[in-house]
Amino acid sequence: MKEGGIMKTATRKDIIDLGFSQYYADKSFKECKRLLVNKGYSFYRNSKIKRIPISIVEEVLHISWEE
């Protein structure tokens, strides 16, 4: 998840840019945040958080994120 101390993150727009619809991106983003909260990262409950770790996106969408 981290490279050189920097965590790679994604936004809803990044998910859309992968080819997913706005609806699916929103739904997936909410699911990612819910999983993060369940894993103990309660600050992801905040609706103002617009970036999430790419690793959780990969887990939810069953994809491999390559730049």
C-alpha positions in Angstrom: 0.0 0.0 0.0 2.9 2.4 0.7 5.8 3.2 -1.6 8.5 5.4 -0.1 6.2 6.4 2.8 3.4 7.7 0.5 0.1 5.9 0.4 -1.5 5.6 -3.0 -5.1 6.8 -2.9 -8.1 7.0 -5.3 -11.2 9.2 -5.6 -14.6 8.5 -7.1 -13.4 10.2 -10.3 -10.4 7.8 -10.5 -12.9 4.9 -10.4 -15.0 6.5 -13.2 -11.8 7.0 -15.2 -11.3 3.2 -15.1 -14.5 2.8 -17.0 -17.1 2.4 -14.3 -20.4 4.4 -14.3 -21.0 7.2 -11.8 -23.5 5.1 -10.0 -21.2 2.1 -9.7 -18.3 4.4 -8.6 -20.4 6.0 -5.9 -21.7 2.6 -4.7 -18.2 1.1 -4.7 -16.6 4.1 -2.9 -19.2 3.8 -0.1 -18.5 0.1 0.2 -14.8 0.8 0.4 -15.3 3.4 3.2 -17.6 1.0 5.0 -15.0 -1.8 4.9 -12.3 0.7 6.2 -14.6 1.6 9.1 -15.1 -2.1 9.9 -11.3 -2.6 9.9 -11.0 0.1 12.6 -10.4 3.2 10.5 -13.3 5.2 12.0 -12.2 8.5 10.5 -13.5 7.2 7.1 -17.1 7.7 8.5 -16.5 11.4 7.7 -18.4 12.3 4.5 -15.7 14.9 3.7 -13.1 12.3 3.1 -12.8 12.0 -0.7 -9.7 9.8 -1.0 -9.3 6.2 0.0 -6.4 3.8 -0.3 -6.1 2.0 -3.7 -5.6 -1.3 -1.9 -9.2 -1.3 -0.6 -10.5 -0.3 -4.1 -8.6 -3.3 -5.5 -10.2 -5.5 -2.9 -13.8 -4.3 -3.5 -13.6 -4.2 -7.3 -11.4 -7.3 -7.7 -9.0 -5.5 -9.9 -5.3 -4.8 -10.0 -4.5 -1.0 -10.1 -1.6 -0.2 -12.3 -0.4 3.2 -13.2 
